[in-house]
């Protein structure tokens, strides 16, 4: 039934095309570079609507270096075909089937010089007979404007090949985990060697697919469903650094990737001006203000942007914009070798941890200032959304490494880090689901992960009574294992309250609301509890503060009760949001996050300010 529907759709599309040609007596007049299409900006745009991108599924565009010929793949039963358009006497021709296509489905890509065509398909070595159950890679050379006989590279079982200037082929194949990985095969004396897996951080336990290698192998674009994706699979980019290793792949962002579909088949024009890729659009209304007639329906079915796979393009400027700094500074000593702060808060590690114009370095946790620093950095989500992922830098051979994603990070938000005093168990908040796929229907929960000699264990969500059916987040733990956190669970004093639960014989007791005067009718969030429970710092919207959220502190009395909370004052708080407090395990520095300068950055200050506030509070209490 589905094939019959597709056949009818194709039949109606052809009728419409022939009607249009009959009315105009000619193929549309197309002049100029890239079929005379208006160049795109930094946001994706459908390429050549109604010409290359139609109501059917198209992808895999590649142009010759002179820009006068384009190849792309048209999908659909009984199998896909490769089409080509040529610029002749200043005008672009209508599509014709490429001379090497028509019998078997296959993805094709041009080499950088335009004289080699790479094809991945299930064609048998003889070129005749039934399709194979797997794809292999073929090479076709062009001589005198004609394509020669295809040569099969039978040992390269994979798909979506792409070639660099030196002839190295990168392609997708099934890895050991039965998921997609990126491989390469190096050409030596005209022969291609055995496939070599492109390891971390490119190939992971997730799907990696659809590679595009820059001609000089300076960057690699590929599709992946790794954490940080918006939809089924996004385009990521990684750059080859000076030491020859690949940089941590970056999601190419909302100008390219969408939540509604997967993006794939990337290709960069030889002049570097444009990035082409495939994707789908779902921006149309799902109702009609006026009843739809037959002609309008057929036009929609045959037009791009109506849930079919189309070819998109975007300015190649994004490739340069996403390029990381090549020279990470040499950082030695405690706290990334930064000059210790005074009693006035300063941005911590500007340009290294706290960076400009990225709204990143939000939510911080310091884990042994002489060894390891973990923090959470934002990454772009769908329009209007931001994800946070856990990064770390560690001291190796006397130098701090460039920050990189932890092995246990996940696509949904991972935030608010805390470490038990012995440094081996990390607590954090996350929206991840129990199976690690997608977001939890309950919102945020508290998770733990153990630090081992080999790295980090698999994360585990804490059981009730810590986690509930409501919002539970921002854990902070004492040296005896008591956990403080905030929750929006039913029965609180305000919308969000601070709670604690004691660890007894390896199990957490029923949670206790800290009550008044700490919790109010407003929201109290982001607790930090001292290892000995001598003081508690948290965020609140209590009336009389300086701005959005302010930082407050309360001290434990000898009888076990808490002093009245104190606003930490104008040196710490601002008219913006000041939150996510943390005091280093050596007690020297107080960290917090603020957007007082526009972006969220991490600030630090001499912890002596806590002693000043303690003295002030107990003097006031004594006078009372």
C-alpha positions in Angstrom: 0.0 0.0 0.0 2.9 2.4 0.9 4.6 1.7 -2.4 1.4 2.3 -4.3 1.1 5.6 -2.5 4.6 6.6 -3.4 4.1 5.5 -7.0 0.9 7.6 -7.3 2.7 10.6 -5.7 5.5 10.2 -8.3 3.0 9.9 -11.1 1.1 13.0 -10.0 4.4 14.9 -9.6 5.5 14.0 -13.2 2.1 15.1 -14.5 2.5 18.4 -12.7 6.0 18.9 -14.1 4.9 18.1 -17.6 2.0 20.5 -17.3 4.3 23.2 -16.1 6.8 22.5 -18.9 4.0 22.4 -21.4 2.7 25.8 -20.2 6.2 27.4 -20.3 7.5 25.2 -23.2 10.9 25.0 -21.5 12.8 24.1 -18.3 13.1 27.1 -16.0 15.8 29.5 -16.9 18.6 29.0 -14.5 21.7 31.1 -14.8 24.7 31.8 -12.5 26.6 29.9 -9.8 24.7 27.2 -7.8 21.8 27.2 -10.3 21.3 30.9 -9.8 19.9 30.5 -6.3 20.0 33.2 -3.7 22.9 32.5 -1.4 22.0 31.5 2.2 23.0 33.2 5.4 23.8 31.6 8.8 20.3 29.9 8.9 19.6 26.8 6.8 17.6 27.3 3.6 16.1 24.8 1.1 18.4 24.6 -2.0 16.8 25.0 -5.4 13.1 24.4 -4.3 11.1 22.8 -7.1 14.3 22.0 -9.0 16.5 19.8 -6.9 14.5 19.9 -3.6 11.0 18.7 -4.4 8.2 16.8 -2.7 10.4 13.6 -2.9 13.5 12.7 -1.0 16.8 14.1 -2.2 20.2 14.3 -0.6 23.9 14.0 -1.3 24.7 17.1 -3.3 28.2 17.7 -4.6 29.5 20.2 -7.2 32.5 20.0 -9.4 35.3 22.5 -8.5 34.4 24.7 -11.4 30.8 24.8 -10.2 29.4 23.8 -13.6 28.1 20.4 -12.7 26.1 19.1 -9.7 25.3 15.5 -8.7 22.6 14.4 -6.2 20.6 11.4 -5.2 16.8 11.0 -5.7 15.4 8.3 -3.5 12.2 6.3 -3.7 11.2 2.8 -5.1 12.3 0.7 -6.7 15.7 2.3 -5.8 17.5 5.6 -5.7 19.2 7.1 -8.7 22.0 9.7 -9.1 20.9 12.8 -11.1 23.1 15.5 -12.6 22.6 19.0 -13.9 25.2 20.8 -16.1 25.7 24.4 -16.9 25.9 24.7 -20.7 26.3 28.0 -22.6 25.5 29.9 -19.4 22.3 28.0 -18.6 21.6 25.0 -16.4 20.1 21.9 -18.0 17.3 19.8 -16.6 18.2 16.7 -14.5 19.5 13.6 -16.2 20.5 10.2 -14.8 24.3 10.0 -14.4 25.9 7.5 -16.7 27.1 5.3 -13.8 23.6 5.2 -12.1 20.2 3.7 -12.9 20.6 0.0 -11.9 21.5 0.1 -8.2 20.8 2.4 -5.3 23.9 4.2 -4.1 25.3 7.3 -2.4 27.9 9.2 -4.5 30.4 11.9 -3.6 33.0 13.7 -5.8 36.6 13.9 -4.8 38.1 17.4 -4.2 39.4 17.6 -7.8 36.1 16.5 -9.3 37.7 13.7 -11.3 36.9 10.7 -9.0 33.4 9.6 -8.0 33.0 7.6 -4.9 29.9 5.4 -4.8 28.6 3.2 -2.0 26.0 0.6 -3.1 25.0 -3.0 -3.0 26.0 -3.7 -6.6 27.7 -7.1 -7.0 31.3 -7.1 -8.2 30.2 -8.0 -11.7 27.8 -5.1 -11.9 24.9 -7.4 -12.7 22.4 -9.4 -10.8 20.5 -9.1 -7.5 21.7 -6.5 -5.0 24.0 -7.6 -2.2 22.8 -7.6 1.5 25.6 -5.0 2.3 27.2 -2.0 0.6 30.8 -1.7 -0.6 32.7 1.2 -2.0 33.4 1.8 -5.7 35.6 4.3 -7.4 35.0 5.7 -10.9 37.6 7.9 -12.6 36.7 10.6 -15.1 38.8 11.1 -18.3 38.0 13.5 -21.2 34.6 14.4 -19.6 33.5 10.8 -19.5 33.3 8.4 -16.6 35.3 5.2 -16.8 34.6 1.7 -15.6 33.8 1.4 -11.8 36.4 -0.3 -9.6 35.1 -2.2 -6.6 36.9 -1.9 -3.2 35.4 -5.1 -1.8 37.2 -4.9 1.5 35.7 -1.5 2.3 32.2 -2.6 3.4 30.5 0.6 4.3 28.7 3.7 3.0 28.8 7.4 2.5 32.5 7.7 1.4 34.3 11.0 1.2 37.9 11.6 0.0 40.6 14.0 1.0 43.3 15.6 -1.3 45.7 12.7 -0.7 43.2 10.1 -1.6 42.3 8.9 1.9 38.7 7.7 2.0 36.6 8.2 5.1 33.3 6.3 5.4 30.7 4.9 7.7 30.5 1.2 8.7 29.1 -0.9 11.5 31.5 -1.0 14.5 32.1 -3.6 17.1 29.1 -2.4 19.1 26.9 -2.9 16.0 26.4 0.8 15.7 27.8 3.2 13.2 31.4 4.3 13.4 33.7 6.4 11.1 36.5 4.5 9.4 39.2 5.5 6.9 41.3 3.8 4.3 44.7 5.2 3.2 45.9 4.9 -0.4 49.4 3.7 -0.9 50.8 3.2 -4.4 47.3 3.1 -5.8 46.0 0.5 -3.3 43.7 1.1 -0.4 44.6 -0.4 2.9 42.4 -2.1 5.5 39.8 0.1 7.2 41.1 2.0 10.3 38.6 3.1 12.8 38.7 6.8 13.6 38.7 6.6 17.4 37.6 8.9 20.2 36.3 11.5 20.2 34.9 10.8 16.7 33.6 7.2 17.0 31.9 6.5 20.3 29.3 4.1 21.7 26.7 6.1 19.8 25.9 6.2 16.1 28.3 8.1 13.9 27.4 8.3 10.2 27.6 10.4 7.0 31.2 11.8 7.2 32.6 14.6 5.2 36.3 15.1 5.3 37.9 18.5 4.4 40.2 18.2 1.4 43.2 18.9 3.7 41.7 16.8 6.5 41.6 19.9 8.8 38.0 19.1 9.9 35.5 16.4 9.8 31.7 16.8 9.7 29.5 13.8 10.5 26.1 12.8 11.8 25.6 11.4 15.3 22.9 10.7 17.8 25.4 11.3 20.7 24.3 13.4 23.7 23.7 17.0 22.7 21.5 16.2 19.7 18.2 17.9 19.1 16.6 15.3 16.9 17.2 11.8 15.5 20.7 12.7 14.5 22.6 16.0 14.2 25.6 17.2 12.3 28.7 17.6 14.5 32.1 19.0 13.5 35.6 18.2 14.8 38.9 19.9 13.9 42.3 18.4 13.6 44.5 20.1 16.2 48.2 20.9 16.0 49.1 17.7 17.8 47.2 15.7 15.2 44.3 14.7 17.5 40.7 15.5 16.8 39.0 18.2 18.9 35.9 17.4 20.9 33.0 17.4 18.3 30.7 20.3 18.5 27.0 20.2 17.6 26.7 22.6 14.6 23.8 24.3 16.2 20.2 25.5 15.6 21.1 27.1 12.2 21.6 23.6 10.9 20.1 21.0 13.2 16.5 20.7 14.3 14.5 18.8 16.8 12.0 17.5 14.2 14.4 15.4 12.0 17.8 14.1 11.5 20.4 16.0 9.4 22.9 14.2 7.3 24.9 14.0 4.0 27.1 17.0 4.7 29.3 18.4 1.9 31.3 21.7 1.6 31.7 23.4 -1.7 35.3 23.5 -3.1 35.5 27.3 -2.4 34.4 26.8 1.2 31.5 29.2 0.8 28.6 26.9 1.5 27.8 23.8 3.5 25.2 21.5 1.9 23.3 18.8 3.9 20.0 16.9 3.9 17.1 17.4 6.3 13.4 17.8 6.6 11.0 20.7 7.4 7.9 20.6 9.5 7.2 24.3 9.5 3.8 24.2 7.7 0.5 24.5 9.4 -1.3 21.2 10.1 -4.7 22.6 9.4 -6.2 24.7 6.6 -8.0 28.0 7.2 -10.0 27.3 4.1 -10.9 23.8 2.8 -8.1 22.4 0.7 -8.9 21.6 -2.9 -7.3 18.9 -5.0 -4.9 21.2 -6.9 -3.6 22.7 -3.7 -3.1 19.3 -2.1 -1.2 18.0 -5.1 1.0 21.1 -5.1 1.8 20.6 -1.5 2.7 16.9 -2.0 5.1 17.8 -4.8 6.7 20.8 -3.0 9.7 20.8 -0.7 9.3 21.6 3.0 6.4 19.2 3.5 8.1 16.4 5.5 10.1 15.1 2.6 13.9 14.9 2.7 15.3 18.0 1.0 18.7 19.5 0.3 19.6 22.5 2.5 22.5 24.9 2.4 24.0 27.4 4.8 26.9 29.8 4.8 30.3 28.1 5.2 31.2 30.8 7.7 29.9 28.5 10.5 32.9 26.2 9.9 35.3 29.0 10.9 33.0 30.2 13.7 33.0 26.8 15.4 36.7 26.3 15.2 38.3 26.0 18.6 41.3 27.9 19.8 44.3 26.0 18.6 46.7 27.0 21.4 45.4 26.1 24.8 47.5 28.0 27.4 49.9 26.2 29.6 48.3 26.1 33.0 50.2 24.9 36.1 49.5 24.9 39.8 46.4 24.8 42.0 43.1 26.2 40.6 44.4 26.1 37.0 47.2 28.4 38.0 44.9 31.4 38.4 45.9 34.3 40.6 43.9 33.9 43.9 41.1 36.4 44.3 40.7 39.0 47.0 37.6 39.7 49.1 36.0 41.1 45.9 34.5 38.5 43.5 36.3 38.0 40.2 35.6 35.9 37.1 37.3 32.5 37.4 39.7 31.5 34.6 38.3 34.0 32.0 38.5 32.6 28.4 39.3 29.2 29.8 36.4 28.1 32.0 34.3 31.3 31.9 34.1 32.3 28.2 32.4 35.2 26.4 29.2 35.3 24.4 28.4 31.6 24.9 26.3 31.7 28.1 28.4 28.8 29.3 30.3 27.7 32.4 27.0 27.6 34.3 26.9 25.5 37.4 30.3 24.7 38.9 31.9 22.2 41.2 35.5 22.1 42.3 36.9 18.6 43.0 40.4 18.9 44.5 41.9 22.2 43.3 45.2 20.4 42.8 43.9 17.6 40.5 40.5 17.9 38.9 37.9 20.6 38.1 34.4 19.8 36.9 31.8 22.2 35.7 28.8 22.4 33.4 28.7 24.3 30.2 25.8 25.2 28.0 25.3 23.9 24.5 22.6 25.1 22.1 19.3 23.2 21.9 16.3 23.8 19.8 15.3 27.4 19.4 14.6 28.8 22.9 16.3 25.8 24.6 19.7 25.3 26.2 21.3 22.0 27.3 24.0 21.7 29.9 26.7 19.1 29.9 29.4 18.2 32.3 33.0 19.1 31.4 36.2 18.5 33.2 39.9 19.5 33.1 42.5 17.6 35.0 46.1 18.0 35.9 48.3 15.7 33.8 52.1 15.7 33.9 52.0 19.1 35.7 49.7 20.8 33.2 45.9 21.3 33.1 44.2 19.8 30.1 41.8 21.6 27.8 38.2 21.1 29.2 36.5 18.1 27.6 33.2 16.3 28.1 33.0 13.7 30.8 32.3 10.1 29.8 29.0 10.1 31.6 27.5 13.3 30.2 24.0 13.0 28.6 21.9 14.9 26.1 19.3 16.2 28.6 20.6 18.8 31.2 23.2 17.6 33.6 23.6 20.3 36.3 24.6 21.2 39.9 27.6 19.1 40.8 28.6 18.1 44.3 31.2 15.7 45.7 31.4 13.9 48.9 34.4 15.0 51.0 36.4 11.8 50.2 36.3 12.8 46.5 35.1 9.5 45.1 31.3 9.9 44.6 29.9 12.7 42.5 26.3 13.8 42.9 24.5 15.7 40.2 21.1 16.7 38.9 19.9 15.5 35.5 16.8 15.3 33.3 18.0 12.0 31.8 15.6 9.1 31.9 16.4 5.8 33.7 17.5 4.1 30.5 19.6 7.1 29.5 17.5 7.8 26.4 15.6 11.0 26.3 14.3 13.1 29.2 12.7 12.0 32.4 9.0 12.5 32.5 9.5 13.7 36.1 11.9 16.4 35.2 15.1 16.6 37.3 16.3 13.9 39.6 19.5 13.3 41.6 22.1 10.9 40.3 25.4 9.6 41.5 28.5 8.4 39.6 31.7 7.0 41.2 35.2 8.1 40.4 37.5 5.1 39.8 41.1 4.6 38.7 39.8 4.0 35.2 37.5 7.0 35.1 33.8 7.2 36.0 31.3 4.4 36.6 27.8 4.4 34.9 25.5 6.9 36.6 22.8 5.7 38.9 19.7 7.6 39.9 19.1 7.7 43.7 16.0 5.9 45.0 13.2 7.4 47.0 13.0 9.1 49.4 15.6 11.4 47.8 13.9 11.4 44.4 10.2 11.9 44.1 7.5 12.5 41.5 8.4 16.1 41.7 11.4 18.3 40.9 14.5 17.2 43.0 17.9 18.7 42.3 21.0 20.5 43.5 22.6 18.0 45.9 25.2 18.9 48.5 26.7 16.3 50.8 28.4 16.4 54.2 31.4 14.3 55.4 29.0 11.8 57.1 26.8 11.5 53.9 23.9 13.7 54.8 22.5 15.1 51.6 20.9 18.6 51.3 18.9 19.4 48.1 16.0 21.4 47.0 12.7 20.1 45.8 9.3 21.2 44.6 7.6 18.2 46.2 4.1 18.7 47.8 3.9 19.9 51.4 6.6 22.5 51.3 6.6 26.0 52.8 7.0 27.6 49.4 7.2 26.5 45.7 10.7 25.2 46.2 12.2 24.3 49.6 15.4 23.0 51.0 15.4 19.4 52.4 17.9 17.1 54.0 18.2 13.3 54.4 20.6 11.5 56.6 22.6 8.4 55.6 22.1 5.7 58.2 23.6 2.2 57.6 24.0 2.9 53.9 20.4 4.1 53.4 18.9 7.5 53.3 16.2 8.3 55.9 13.0 10.1 55.2 13.6 13.6 53.9 13.2 16.6 56.3 12.1 20.0 55.3 14.5 22.6 56.8 11.5 24.7 57.7 11.4 28.4 58.7 13.2 30.7 58.8 15.3 29.1 56.0 12.4 28.1 53.8 9.9 30.9 53.0 6.8 31.4 50.9 9.2 32.2 48.1 11.7 29.8 46.5 14.9 28.5 48.2 17.3 26.6 45.9 20.9 25.6 45.3 22.1 24.6 48.8 25.8 24.2 49.7 26.4 22.6 53.0 29.8 22.7 54.8 31.4 19.3 55.2 30.9 19.7 59.0 27.5 21.2 58.7 28.7 24.4 60.4 27.1 26.7 57.8 24.7 26.5 54.8 24.7 28.8 51.8 21.8 28.8 49.4 19.8 31.0 46.9 16.5 32.7 47.6 14.1 35.2 46.2 13.3 36.6 49.6 12.0 40.1 49.6 14.5 42.8 50.2 17.3 41.2 48.1 19.4 42.9 45.5 18.0 41.2 42.3 16.7 38.0 40.9 18.2 35.3 43.1 20.5 36.3 46.0 22.9 34.2 48.0 22.1 33.8 51.7 24.1 32.1 54.6 23.0 30.6 57.9 25.2 29.1 60.6 24.6 26.1 62.9 24.2 26.9 66.6 25.5 24.8 69.4 21.9 23.5 70.0 21.7 22.3 66.5 19.3 25.0 65.2 20.1 27.5 62.5 20.7 31.3 62.8 18.4 33.6 61.0 19.6 33.7 57.3 21.7 36.6 56.2 21.9 38.1 52.7 25.6 37.8 51.8 25.7 41.4 50.9 26.5 43.7 47.9 30.0 42.3 47.4 28.5 38.9 46.5 25.1 39.7 45.3 24.1 41.9 42.4 20.9 43.1 40.6 21.2 40.0 38.4 21.1 36.3 39.3 23.7 35.1 41.8 23.4 31.4 42.7 25.0 27.9 42.7 27.4 28.4 45.7 30.4 26.2 46.4 33.3 26.3 48.8 36.5 24.4 48.0 37.4 21.4 50.1 40.5 23.2 51.4 38.2 26.0 52.6 40.1 28.7 50.8 37.7 30.0 48.2 34.0 30.5 47.7 32.7 30.0 44.1 29.3 31.0 42.7 27.7 31.7 39.3 26.4 35.1 38.2 25.1 36.8 35.0 26.0 40.3 36.3 28.2 40.8 33.2 25.6 39.5 30.7 26.6 35.9 30.3 26.6 33.3 33.1 30.2 33.0 34.4 31.8 31.4 37.4 33.1 33.8 40.1 35.3 33.2 43.0 36.3 35.1 46.1 38.4 34.6 49.2 36.4 32.5 51.7 37.3 34.9 54.4 34.1 36.6 53.6 32.3 33.7 55.3 34.2 34.3 58.5 33.3 38.0 58.4 29.6 37.1 58.0 29.8 34.5 60.8 31.3 37.1 63.2 28.7 39.7 62.2 25.8 37.2 62.7 26.9 36.1 66.2 27.6 39.6 67.3 24.1 40.6 66.3 22.6 37.5 68.0 24.6 38.3 71.2 23.3 41.9 71.2 19.8 40.6 70.8 
